[in-house]
Amino acid sequence: MTVNIDNLIITTPVPKSATNPVALELTGAQALATLPEVIARLSDGSIRMTAPTKGASSKSTHRTRCEWKEPAYWGLNSAARHRNYQTMTLQKVNLAQKVVIAQLHVKDDDSPPIKVFWNKGKITVGFRTDFNQLATSSSTVLADVPLGARFDVTIDVTNNGACTVSASCNGRTGSTSPLQLGATWATRMLNFHGGVYNQVDYTDDTPAEDGSVCVISQLVLSHA
């Protein structure tokens, strides 16, 4: 299946310019045409995304990513159900063995309601019940998800803020217990993300070869 990312926005580990170290963002079509070292279409139509640990990052972090995100934000009440479904394979993960693979993010803030991690072979979730909540509640969705194994990961959100994160790998499935967004999210604008976002700060001593690589073989985003 050909994965269409042409109109998505890609946050890359490449700087905007030689004098501006902030991570470059561009459309999927532009990224595929100009940055084959970090994002490429494979012969089967899937997309490979590469994020060296040491590279350009956003203003608020020292963590790199090669991550897609929806180009337009939406409110919970704009559709009955919002879904982010990815089929992925992690080919490589940073030395910390922790990477964000999917998110439900929020406009103009760096504390999203849902982050989905691959963490040392487990798929886990960090969840914020309320907007700008400092601490997240954490849970494991599925264990024994090795590097090189294909897996599915889904974020489902309803218009009343009921959320479920589920995953499957090698015939096994797992899901969070029902998660409920508080009323503080009702007026916020949200969007889905996915790909690889390294969960380790880079330093001058970070090995050049360290990083994370994923292949996305299916991506379905729906609001209906």
DAURFEN-V252274 format. One record per residue. N is the residue number from 0. RES is the residue in one letter. SS is DSSP state (hx for helix, st for strand, lp for the rest). PHI is phi in whole degrees, -180 to 180 (NA if undefined). PSI is psi in whole degrees, 0 to 359 (999 if undefined). Layout:
BEGIN
n-><N:N>
res-><RES:RES>
ss-><SS:SS>
phi-><PHI:PHI>
psi-><PSI:PSI>
END
This chain:
BEGIN
n-><0:1:2:3:4:5:6:7:8:9:10:11:12:13:14:15:16:17:18:19:20:21:22:23:24:25:26:27:28:29:30:31:32:33:34:35:36:37:38:39:40:41:42:43:44:45:46:47:48:49:50:51:52:53:54:55:56:57:58:59:60:61:62:63:64:65:66:67:68:69:70:71:72:73:74:75:76:77:78:79:80:81:82:83:84:85:86:87:88:89:90:91:92:93:94:95:96:97:98:99:100:101:102:103:104:105:106:107:108:109:110:111:112:113:114:115:116:117:118:119:120:121:122:123:124:125:126:127:128:129:130:131:132:133:134:135:136:137:138:139:140:141:142:143:144:145:146:147:148:149:150:151:152:153:154:155:156:157:158:159:160:161:162:163:164:165:166:167:168:169:170:171:172:173:174:175:176:177:178:179:180:181:182:183:184:185:186:187:188:189:190:191:192:193:194:195:196:197:198:199:200:201:202:203:204:205:206:207:208:209:210:211:212:213:214:215:216:217:218:219:220:221:222:223>
res-><M:T:V:N:I:D:N:L:I:I:T:T:P:V:P:K:S:A:T:N:P:V:A:L:E:L:T:G:A:Q:A:L:A:T:L:P:E:V:I:A:R:L:S:D:G:S:I:R:M:T:A:P:T:K:G:A:S:S:K:S:T:H:R:T:R:C:E:W:K:E:P:A:Y:W:G:L:N:S:A:A:R:H:R:N:Y:Q:T:M:T:L:Q:K:V:N:L:A:Q:K:V:V:I:A:Q:L:H:V:K:D:D:D:S:P:P:I:K:V:F:W:N:K:G:K:I:T:V:G:F:R:T:D:F:N:Q:L:A:T:S:S:S:T:V:L:A:D:V:P:L:G:A:R:F:D:V:T:I:D:V:T:N:N:G:A:C:T:V:S:A:S:C:N:G:R:T:G:S:T:S:P:L:Q:L:G:A:T:W:A:T:R:M:L:N:F:H:G:G:V:Y:N:Q:V:D:Y:T:D:D:T:P:A:E:D:G:S:V:C:V:I:S:Q:L:V:L:S:H:A>
ss-><lp:lp:lp:lp:lp:lp:lp:lp:st:st:st:st:st:st:st:lp:lp:lp:lp:lp:lp:st:st:st:st:st:st:hx:hx:hx:hx:hx:hx:hx:lp:lp:lp:lp:st:st:st:lp:lp:lp:lp:lp:st:st:st:st:st:st:lp:lp:lp:lp:st:lp:lp:lp:lp:lp:lp:lp:st:st:st:st:st:lp:lp:lp:lp:st:lp:hx:hx:hx:lp:lp:st:st:st:st:st:st:st:st:st:st:st:st:lp:lp:lp:lp:lp:st:st:st:st:st:st:st:st:st:lp:lp:lp:lp:lp:lp:lp:st:st:st:st:st:st:lp:lp:st:st:st:st:st:st:lp:lp:lp:lp:lp:lp:lp:lp:lp:st:st:st:st:st:st:lp:lp:lp:lp:lp:lp:lp:st:st:st:st:st:st:st:st:st:lp:lp:lp:st:st:st:st:st:st:st:st:lp:lp:st:st:st:st:lp:lp:lp:st:st:lp:lp:hx:hx:hx:lp:lp:lp:lp:st:st:st:st:st:st:st:st:st:lp:lp:lp:lp:lp:lp:lp:lp:lp:lp:lp:lp:st:st:st:st:st:st:st:st:st:st:st:st:st:lp>
phi-><NA:-77:-88:-98:-116:-53:-99:-78:-98:-107:-93:-109:-88:-103:-70:-61:-162:-65:-109:-125:-81:-69:-58:-75:-118:-158:-71:-59:-61:-66:-64:-62:-80:-123:-130:-64:-73:-117:-148:-149:-92:-89:-63:-90:93:-77:-120:-101:-121:-123:-130:-58:-62:-100:-179:-81:-136:-74:-61:-92:-139:-116:-126:-93:-153:-129:-137:-90:-148:-64:-76:-123:-84:-146:-97:-55:-83:-79:-157:-68:-146:-119:-138:-123:-120:-128:-106:-135:-134:-89:-89:-157:-135:-58:-62:-76:60:-147:-149:-81:-114:-160:-146:-106:-106:-133:-68:59:-157:-109:-124:-73:-69:-136:-124:-110:-114:-99:-132:53:89:-118:-97:-126:-130:-109:-129:-111:-67:-122:-61:64:-64:-72:-92:-108:-90:-119:-151:-96:-89:-155:-97:57:-113:-77:-57:87:-93:-78:-145:-108:-139:-132:-112:-114:-137:-98:-67:-97:89:-78:-125:-140:-115:-133:-152:-145:-159:52:84:-106:-129:-152:-153:-71:-68:-55:-111:-124:-72:-75:-62:-65:-86:-62:-100:-88:-98:-125:-158:-93:-129:-168:122:-132:-133:-63:-105:-150:-76:-83:-136:-63:-93:-64:-61:-60:-84:-72:164:-132:-138:-128:-120:-101:-103:-153:-145:-130:-116:-141:-139:-148>
psi-><129:124:122:109:12:319:359:161:130:122:122:166:17:137:155:323:178:337:356:105:359:145:134:135:138:170:162:319:317:318:316:328:335:344:60:341:340:338:129:148:129:171:335:6:354:170:128:130:129:129:94:142:325:115:199:146:172:169:331:355:168:40:132:161:157:98:136:155:153:142:340:139:161:156:156:320:7:346:158:326:136:133:138:109:124:140:124:159:125:115:334:144:149:170:334:347:39:128:142:132:344:150:151:110:175:144:137:36:152:22:82:159:326:128:132:128:149:117:100:43:2:145:119:166:136:129:135:117:323:151:135:18:131:308:148:152:140:146:155:128:314:131:172:55:90:161:140:353:137:138:160:143:133:135:120:133:132:170:342:9:10:129:147:136:128:160:156:147:130:41:358:146:156:159:152:159:162:132:138:118:137:172:338:342:348:328:2:151:134:164:162:148:164:170:225:128:105:135:51:135:135:151:179:337:359:127:138:330:353:147:186:145:131:157:124:116:348:138:119:120:127:148:102:999>
END
